[in-house]
Amino acid sequence: MKQFSPSKSLFNESPFNESPFNESPFDDSPSSKTQWSWGQHLRAASMGLFVLSLCACGGGGGGSSSSGATPTPAPVQPSFDISGTAAKGVIVGGVVNAYPIVEGIVDTSNSLGSATSDENGNYSITIDNFEDQPIVVRIQPAEDGSTIMKCDITGGCGDGIPFGGDFPLTDTSFVLDAMIPTPTGEEIVTNISTMTNVATSVALEAIAVGDDVDDAIEDANTSVANRFGLTGDVTLFSIVDLTDPAAVAEADDDDLEFNLYSSAIVRAVLTDNASADLVSAIALFAEQYVEQDGLADREEDGAEGVTLADILTAASLVIDDIELEAEDEGIEIDIAGLEVEFDTQADFFSMFGSFTPSEGTPIDSDTDGLQVTKDFVADIRTIALSTDLVGEEPFADELALVEGVFNDDTALLLEAVEMAVSAIEGAMNPNVAVPGLPVDGGFTDLPPITDPSIGLQPVTYTDSVSGVEVAISEEAQGTQYQVNQIVPVMNDAGVAVDVSVAITIFDEGSLIDDSTGDESLRFDVSATIGETVSLVSEAGYLSLLESASGEDSTIEFGALSIAPMITQLSGADPITFEGFLELSLISAELDDIDVEEELDEEDLFEDLLEAFEGEFFELSLGGTFSSASGSRVSGSISLLSAGAGEEDQFNSVAVSFLTAIEGVSDEVAVLFFLEDGELEESATFSIHFDDVSLSVQAFESDEASQVFIVNQDNVVLSYSEVENDDNTISAEGFIVVGEDVFADISARDGVIMIAYSDGSFESL
């Protein structure tokens, strides 16, 4: 059997079992650096699906089994080494012991060997005269209180210890476990983390009900990774010190994502359970995972427990802390795209995910690799033959419905809202009018004195740039700032368009976050452009940081969270969006959006980015997109732009939705992820239906086109077309399961052939 050289799959993406959606980044292969046009990315992906849709129905046949079959254990070595790294974050000075599993129980009375983790969390244990048994590797604090954990929890580890600080790990009830099957080599790598601790609990539960011990361990170690969209054994993912930006910058994509989840699990538990602390959170999550038979995508309203959506949200927040550390240390890191993916998945799962917990799918060493390869091709054919996918614009109707919300008029409407918010920020500045002194800024009309101890607010503030007036009054809810007027906004043709804006912001005081000093203000808004488009939202919140306004209509504030309804009031088939919208930006400027009449997948990306320019901008929205004619899509959008105007500007857009495809019984979940940057441009989309997940990534340049497809069983297809010097096209590729190649793809006289390892073949 031919071997595929990388030790990991080309992709680090596996399906979230029983979930309608998932996506993880692809391997940072050299091909991902290829520059290509946005007009090509989906055509390349469609090409791969369309080519496979032409497969003849013949071929197949058995004849070869996966080389991944469980080998007969080698004779036990007289001695062997177990080594690795322990982290929750990195644990320094922890005591590591190796214990045997005896009759399904960890025998802590018999330490096979012990070590102390060093300043990087590394340990190494030599075991002599070992009996043939599986092993648990456990790390605990030293009894003398000398153990330190580097705090990798977003928001800090309590007691004033920030992200990146040293947390004294003195609670002797702290335990992190990793479990491995019966060792068969001289050097065994076993890393210890929150994720391995979960897998250990899962394995022990399976062993307790009678499962084979080694099989239970192997299944647990791979299924837990799979539940988080990763492929491999949880004990073999390298530990990354998330508090060290240099280590993050150098980390493998798979390993980084794994470590982000390990950190995020604890933060998600602490957020869900106010009585939990850092130590108990680890045990609580493992207990929940075992008791619920896995992890649900989302939870019923008011239900207790952590979900995948919660963990993804927490992982995104960890990235924020990492980026701040990197900025402080002057280290460049490129993880903004991963943050967008986390945010997109969190939004999608929280709306459309499964309430049913899933344990993930283990890597089955007894799987017939040839058969799953042929099943893989059959699944691709099922999707590719659908008229929804054949053509240069897969899911064009769904994308058009989502994109339709962001037309020129919507952009003008949002710009008017931004101008009004900017004016309100100006009204909140420290200049307070006092009788007998000149009135500063744009303040007019002093109110009567009621209680000098409270301070005075002017009745009206007028923004000197936009002319927007803000009425200020004291209400029962607190200080009220209100805009209710026509705001003229210039369109691309230089013509002023009147936007009717009504915004009310309440400064309720009690919403101040004592831990950060940030102030959250209740935010109600409605805006309308004649009979064209309207936006209405009540009971949203605006979190303010430093505020400023100027000639460029620049605003600086933390976050806006609203539940808007955006409605097109005219047009051949007007569209309505209803759901949530969350906005985070720093020094962002809102501009007009230029939308062409015909759909181009490039438009969705460019239109959103042209709406905002700034140092950092992040937008997430999700809900229902519907048209007057009855078309309807449930989905979400995440947009991130960083470093506008800089050479290394990073932009990404993720769009996900549920749709129907002929011949598939369930709704099909689709995610598009578009990314561009100075060094690489890439686009992916993934399709999920029934028990099938197909993820596609495409690259195209002037010289070559490449398509990669991976399914839920981690079967990977790689296909490429290269233009020769004589203008002919050569095509080649392969299909692999694990490290084994089960099919070759080649071009013979213009005909594409799939040749299976059993000698059977199919033509394309």
Buried (B, 14 or more C-beta within 10 A) or exposed (E): BEEBEEEBBBBBBBBBBBBBBBBBBBBBBEBBEBEBEBEBBBBBBBBBBBBBBEBEEEBBBEEBBBBBEEEEEEEBBEEBBBBBBBBBBBBBBBBBBBBBBEEBEBBEEEBBBEBBBBEBBBBBBEBEEBEEBBBBBBBBBBEEEBBBBBBBBBBBBEEEBEBBBBBBBBBEEBBBBBBBBBBBEEEBBBBBBBBBBBBBBBBBBBBEEEBEBBBBBBBBBBBBBBBBBBBBBBBBBBBBBBBBBEBBBEBBBBBBBBBBBBBBBBBBBBBBBEEBBBBBBBBBBBEBBBEBEBBBBBBEEEEEBBBBBBBBBBBBBBBBBBBEBBEEEEBEBBBBBBBBBBBBBBBBBBBBBBEEBBBBBBBBBEBBBBBBBBBBBBBBBBBBBBEBBEEBBBBBBBBBBBBBBBBBBBBBBBBBBBBBBBBBBBBBBEBEBEEEEEEEBBBEEBEEEEEEEEEBBBBEBBBEBBEBBBBBEBEEEBBBBBBBBEBBBEBEEEEEBBBBBBBBBBBBEEBBEEEEEBBBBBBBBBBBBEEBBBBBBBEBBBBBEEBEBEEEBBBBBBBBBBBBBBBBBEBEEBBBBBBBBBBBBBBBBBBBBBBEEEBBBBBBBBBBBBBBBBBBBBBBBBBBBBBEEEBBBBBBBBBBBBBBEEEEBBBBBBBBBBBEBEEBEBBBBBBBBBBBBEEBBBBBBBBBBEEBBBBBBBBBBEEBBBBBBBBBBBBBBBBBBBBEEEEEEEBBBBBBBBBBBBBBBBBEEEEBBBBBBBEBBBEB
